[in-house]
Amino acid sequence: MKKILKIISSVKGAESKSTQLADAVIEKLIVQYPGSTVNVKDLAKEPYEHFHEGHLKVYGGLGEVTPEVIAGVEKASEEAINELMHADIIVIGVPIYNFNIPSTLKAWLDHVMRAGKTFSFASGQKEGLVNNKKVYLAVSSGGIYSEGPMQTYNFAVPYLEASLGFIGITDISTFWAEGCDMPGYKETALQKAIDKVAV
Ligand SMILES: Cc1cc2nc3c(=O)[nH]c(=O)nc-3n(C[C@H](O)[C@H](O)[C@H](O)COP(=O)(O)O)c2cc1C
């Protein structure tokens, strides 16, 4: 039995290919680990704030800030970190928007990547504090990035691997439905990706 955190970042609701791919991963996980629970976090419906001056001051303890700002920033960040820490497995649906992850997913990262909470330099070396997690990335894109001229435009997956790796999450598997908006590919893109799902 595992505690699964499912993160949605597509704005397309039930039509979303990245969410459907994430669901295919979760379906297999539940077969593998009967009795698992799934906590769903829909960042498109309930986005975190963009990083602002209040975050800078609260996270870094820099400068004056009102108790209301501290409470708001801490509440959102602590909630996001607690959900992450509580999960054994995190399945993230990632549609490619303008060659990168949706800004809502970036905002979530801005709430969970915190010195002293999810990473530390206390020992003199960077140490990730989010340990023993498995992450599955369920990516969907209009174009093709595994080969051809767009290969060098794959910023999203290396970025997520670097960011999650920074906080200690290095066990990451990626499944990718690509060509979702290209005639000749879009008809089969999602199913081909689902067929490759292995957990
Ligand atoms: C605002 C926006 C920007 C997009 N930018 C890209 C892009 O840079 N590269 C790409 O391959 N597809 C791009 N697409 C297409 C989506 O990645 C594609 O439709 C994908 O399947 C969406 O995932 P979803 O169905 O989970 O929402 C974009 C779509 C939108 C809405």
The ligand as an SDF file (V2000), in Angstrom:
LIG
                    3D

 31 33  0  0  0  0  0  0  0  0999 V2000
   -0.5330   27.5280  -24.2030 C   0  0  0  0  0  0  0  0  0  0  0  0
   -0.0300   26.2900  -24.8780 C   0  0  0  0  0  0  0  0  0  0  0  0
    1.2820   26.2090  -25.2620 C   0  0  0  0  0  0  0  0  0  0  0  0
    1.7640   25.0640  -25.8860 C   0  0  0  0  0  0  0  0  0  0  0  0
    3.0820   25.0010  -26.2130 N   0  0  0  0  0  0  0  0  0  0  0  0
    3.5650   23.8610  -26.7510 C   0  0  0  0  0  0  0  0  0  0  0  0
    4.9440   23.7260  -27.0130 C   0  0  0  0  0  0  0  0  0  0  0  0
    5.7520   24.6020  -26.7560 O   0  0  0  0  0  0  0  0  0  0  0  0
    5.3800   22.5650  -27.5420 N   0  0  0  0  0  0  0  0  0  0  0  0
    4.5340   21.5260  -27.8270 C   0  0  0  0  0  0  0  0  0  0  0  0
    4.9870   20.4940  -28.2920 O   0  0  0  0  0  0  0  0  0  0  0  0
    3.2090   21.6290  -27.5840 N   0  0  0  0  0  0  0  0  0  0  0  0
    2.7150   22.7670  -27.0350 C   0  0  0  0  0  0  0  0  0  0  0  0
    1.3820   22.8560  -26.7570 N   0  0  0  0  0  0  0  0  0  0  0  0
    0.5210   21.6930  -27.0310 C   0  0  0  0  0  0  0  0  0  0  0  0
    0.3280   20.8380  -25.7960 C   0  0  0  0  0  0  0  0  0  0  0  0
    1.5600   20.4960  -25.2120 O   0  0  0  0  0  0  0  0  0  0  0  0
   -0.4100   19.5610  -26.1520 C   0  0  0  0  0  0  0  0  0  0  0  0
   -1.6840   19.8760  -26.6790 O   0  0  0  0  0  0  0  0  0  0  0  0
   -0.5210   18.6550  -24.9600 C   0  0  0  0  0  0  0  0  0  0  0  0
   -1.1280   17.4380  -25.3390 O   0  0  0  0  0  0  0  0  0  0  0  0
   -1.3550   19.3110  -23.8680 C   0  0  0  0  0  0  0  0  0  0  0  0
   -1.4670   18.4430  -22.7740 O   0  0  0  0  0  0  0  0  0  0  0  0
   -2.8660   18.2140  -22.0470 P   0  0  0  0  0  0  0  0  0  0  0  0
   -3.7580   17.5050  -23.0150 O   0  0  0  0  0  0  0  0  0  0  0  0
   -2.5370   17.4180  -20.8530 O   0  0  0  0  0  0  0  0  0  0  0  0
   -3.3870   19.5760  -21.6970 O   0  0  0  0  0  0  0  0  0  0  0  0
    0.8880   23.9820  -26.1530 C   0  0  0  0  0  0  0  0  0  0  0  0
   -0.4590   24.0810  -25.7600 C   0  0  0  0  0  0  0  0  0  0  0  0
   -0.9080   25.2090  -25.1300 C   0  0  0  0  0  0  0  0  0  0  0  0
   -2.3490   25.2790  -24.6930 C   0  0  0  0  0  0  0  0  0  0  0  0
  1  2  1  0
  2  3  1  0
  2 30  2  0
  3  4  2  0
  4  5  1  0
  4 28  1  0
  5  6  2  0
  6  7  1  0
  6 13  1  0
  7  8  2  0
  7  9  1  0
  9 10  1  0
 10 11  2  0
 10 12  1  0
 12 13  2  0
 13 14  1  0
 14 15  1  0
 14 28  1  0
 15 16  1  0
 16 17  1  0
 16 18  1  0
 18 19  1  0
 18 20  1  0
 20 21  1  0
 20 22  1  0
 22 23  1  0
 23 24  1  0
 24 25  2  0
 24 26  1  0
 24 27  1  0
 28 29  2  0
 29 30  1  0
 30 31  1  0
M  END
$$$$
